[in-house]
Amino acid sequence: MQIKAHAKVNIFLKITGHRDGYHTLISRFAKVPNLYDTITLVPCECDGFTIEGCEGVETQSNTIYKAYAILLEETGSESLEEFFRHHKVAVEKRIPSQAGLGGGSSDAAAFMRLVNDVCDLGIDIDRLAVLSSRIGADMPFFVYDYDSANVSGFGEIVEKYDEEPLDIETYTPPIGCDTVKVYKTFKANFLDAIEAVEYYKWLELPSRDILALGLEPTIVNDLYKASLRAYPELSEYAREGWYFSGSGSSYFRIL
C-alpha cells in the first residue's frame, strides 16, 4: 500500500486578478517524473491517526491529516477510522519544502487517491478534486495526477494538456519562500500592472515551445519578481536558461 507523490513545476504562471481575498491565475503545471515523496500505509497498532516522516509539523497541521479529516467527514466511514487504528502513514520526503514544487499538496493528494482505493470509499475523481481544494489551491492538479495540465481560476480548474512527459531538472537554493508572503508582496507591488490577456494563448502551446520563446523568467512567472522582492538573495542563485517555479524557491529547466 504505497504511492508516489510527484513534485510539479509551473512552466508559466500569470496572475489574472484578485477576488474574494485570493489571486486568480492561469498556469501550466507539469509533473516532475524523477522527484517524488513516497507515501506508505504501514500496519501498526495506533492510539490515533499517526504520521511519520514529517518531523517538525504537528499532525493536525499536516496536509495529509487534513486530507484524512475531509475524507472522514465526506464518507462518515467507520471502517476508515478503524483502518487507521491499525495502520500509520509513513512519508519518505524528497521534495524540498517552501520550494514552489507542491510537496505538501502532492503528499495529501496522493494520500487521498491511495486511501480512496485501499478503503474502497468510492469517491469519483472529480469529487475528490473538489474536496481536495479545501486544503490547497494546487491540490486538484495532484489529485488528477496529469503529466501536464492548464490550471486556472484559484487553481481549482484543471484541464489536461496532452504532450509527452517532460524530462525536468530542478534545483532548490537554501532559501525557503513563504507562499503567503510572496503573494502579499505581489499584491502590494505588482497587481495593478498585470496584463494577462495576451498570455492566454500560451495555454494552447506545448511547454517546450513556451520556454523556447526565450523570455525573461520574470515574464514567464509573475511571482518571480515578487519572490525576488521578498527574498533578494534569490538573485544569487539565478542561472541562464533556468526558470522559476511557483512562489519559489526552486528553479527548473527542461532537458
N, C-alpha and C positions, 0 to 999 in steps of 0.2 A: 504494500500500500504506500506507493511513493509517486511523486510527481515533480517535474522540473518547473521552476518559476523563472521565466526568462526576463532579462533586462530589456528595456526599449531605449531607442533614441528618437528624437524629433528631427526628421530630415529638414523640415522647416516649421516655423511656428510664428504666426502672425496674430496679434491681438486685434479683434474686430469691434470691441466696445466694452461697456461696463453696465451691468444692470443687477438689481436685487442684491447688491453688495459683492458681486463677483465679476471677474473678467470673462468675456466670451472670446473665442478664438477659432482659427482654422489651423490645422496642422496635419502633417503626415507622420504617423507613428510607424516605426519599424522594429521588429523583434531582433535582438542580438543573439544569434544562434549559439555562440560559444561562451556566453556569460549568463549564468543562472544560479539561483539558490535551489536547494533540494528540500522538499517538504516530505517527511515520512511519518506515518501513523504507526507508533510502536506499542505493542502490548505492554500494559503497565497498570497496576492497581493504584488508582489516583484518588486523592481526597477531593479534588476539584479539577476543573479544566487546567491542564498543565502544558506549558510550552517550554522547551529547552532550546538553547542556541541563540536566544535574543537577549543576551545579558545587557543590563542597563535600561531595559524597557519594562515598566510594570505591566503585568498581564492584562489588566483591563484597558490599558492604553495601546496595547499591541493590535495592529490591524487584523491579525489572524483571530484574536479573541473577538474583536468587533464583528468579524465575518461569522463566527460561530454564534454569537448572540443574535444576529439578524436571521440566520437560518433557523434557530430555535424559535424565535418569535414568529417567523413565517409559517413554520410547519406545526409547532406545538408538539413535536415528536418526542415522546418519552424514550423511544429507542435511541434517538440521537444523544440524549443526556446519558443514557445507560452506556452507550458506546464509549463515551469519553470518561466514564468511570473506570474503564478497562483499557484505555489507550491514551497515550500522550502524543503531543506534536513535537517532533524533533526537526529543527531547522538548521541546515548547513548553509551558512551565509558566505556568498562570494561577491554579491553585488554591493558596492560601497553605499553607505548612507549619505543623505544630503548631497547627492551627486547628479540629480537630473535623469536617473536611469530607472526610476519607478520601482525600486526594490521592495519597499513595504507594500505597495499596492499589488505588485505581481505575486508576492507571497500570499496575500489574502485571497486574491482571485483564484490562484492555483488551489489553495485550500478549499475554497467553495466548490470548485469543479470536482475535486477528488472526493470530498465528503458527500456531495450530491450523488455521486456514482456509488461509492462504497456503502453508504447508508440507505441507498435506494429512495431518496427523497422525492424524486420525480418532478423536480422543478425544471421547466424548459429554459433553454439558454437565454432567451430574451428576457424572461422574468428574472433570471439570475443576474443579468446585466443591470436591470433596473434596481434590484436590491443592492447590488454592489456599489452603485453610485452614491448611496448614503454614506459610504465610508470615504470615498475619494473620487475626484472628478475624472481621474485617468483609469479608474477601476474597470469600466466596461470594456475597454480595449483588451485588457488582460483576460477578462472572462471569455471573450470571443476567441482569444488565442490565435488571431490572424498573424501572418508574417508581416503584412503591411496593411495599413488602413488610413483612410481620411477621417479625421476626428474634428468635430465642430461643436457649436453651442458652448456649454460649460465643460464639455468633454464627454457628455452622455450620448452624443450622436456619433455612431461608429459605422463606417461603410467600408467594407473590404475593398482593397485595391489590389488588382491582380498583377503581380510582377514576380520574377524569380526571387527566391530568398537572397538577401544581401549578405555579403561577407563584410562584416563590420568590425573595425578595430576601435577600441576605446582606451582612453587613459584618464585617470582622475587625479588632479592635483591634491596635495594635502590640505585642502580647504573644504569646509562644509558650507553649502549655501542653504540658508533657511528660505523655503519657498514663500512663506508669508512675507518675509522681509523684502524679497525680490519683487513680488507683486505690488507691495506698498510703494516701493521705490519707483516702479514703472508708473503707477497711477499718479504719483506726485510730480514726476518729471517728464513723462513721455506720452501719457494717454491722450492729451489734447492734440497731439500731432500725428495720430495714426492715420494711415492711408491704405487700408487693407484691400479695397475693392480691386485694384489691379493685380492682386496676388491670388485671387480665386482661381485663375487659370492654372495655377500650379497643381491644383487638385487633380487635374487631368494628365499631368506629366509623370513619367517614371522617375523614381527617386534619383537615379543616376543623372538624368537629364537636368533635374532641378539644380543639383550641385555643380553640374558641368557649366552652368551659366556663369560661373566664376565671380559671383557677387560676394561682397564683404560678409563675413559671418554675422555682423551686427544687423545686416539687412535680412539675412536668411532667418534669423531668430530674434524677434523683438525683445525677448527677455535678456539677451546677452548684454545689451547696453545697460539695462537696469542692474544686472548682476555685477558688471564692471563698476557701476556707480556705488553699489552697496559693498563690493569686495574688490577694491582697486588692485590688490595683489594678484588677482586672476590674470591680469595682463602679462605677468611674468611667465605664464605657462602657455600662452598662445603660440601655436605653430602654424606655419604656412601650409595650407591645404587641409586644415582640420576645422571642424565646425563644433558648435556648442549645443548641448542637448538640454532642452527644457529650461529650468531655472538654474541649472548647473549643480556641481562644478565640473562635470565631465566634458571632455572633447572627444570627437569621433571622426573617422573617415571611412569611406567605402573602398575596399581593396579591389 
